[in-house]
């Protein structure tokens, strides 16, 4: 299981967020670091949910389904990454 992240290219680097998880975003100057930060932040977030017995968010976003029309993809989207959970 995992969650899709949307990575955007910005002037000063990259910005990434999980559409299915509110308020979980990371920023970095390199795409390599974004991948590491996404995995770490997702892991920490899910661990914090487990400690408080809150349910994990349901993964609804899927770019292969929701972005079939290239005109609907915002121009600053750089990549979609699937981040797996443990």
N, C-alpha and C positions, 0 to 999 in steps of 0.2 A: 504494500500500500504506500501511497505517497500523495503529494500535492504538486500541481503545476505552479510555476512561478513565471511572471512576466518580467522580462529584463528590458529596460529602456536605456538607450544611449543618450546621455546628456552632455552638455558642454564640458563639464569637469569630471566626467567618468560615467559610471553606470549606476542605475537605480533599479532595484528589484523588489517585487511584492508578490504575495500570494493572494489571488482574488478570493479564495475561500476563507481566508483568515484575516480579519480586520486588524489593522494597526501593527502588522508584522512586515517590516520592510528593512532593507539593507542598502547601503551605498558603498561604492568603492571606485578606485581609479582603474582597476583591471577586471576583466571578465573572469579570470582565474580566481581572484579573491572573492568575487561575488558568489561563485559556486560554493566555496568553502563557507562563507558567511551564511548563505542560505541554509545549508545543511546544519550548521551549528545552531542557528537561531531557531529553526524548526524543531530540532531535537530538544533544545531548552524549553521552548514553548510547550511542547507536548508533555514533557516531564513535569512542568509546573501544573498542567491540567490534571495529570494523574495524581499528584500530591493533594489536590483539592477535590478529587472525585468529580470533577467536571467532565462532561463528555467531549470527545474529540470532534472537531468540526467535520461535517460531511463534505467530501470532495465532489463538487459539482462542475467546476471549470475544466474544460477539455478543449485545448486550442484546435484540435483536428475537427471538432464538431462546430465550435463557435466562431471559427475564423475561416470558414470555407470560401468566403468572399474576400479576396485580398483588399478590396476597397474599404472594408470595415476595420482593417487593422490600422491603428494609429501610426503615423509615419515615424515616430520615435521608438517604436518597438523594435528591439534588436534581435531578441531570441525568446523562445519559450523553453524552460527547463523543467524536467520532471525530477523532483527531489523525493527520493524514497525514504520512508521511515523505517526504523528498525523494529 
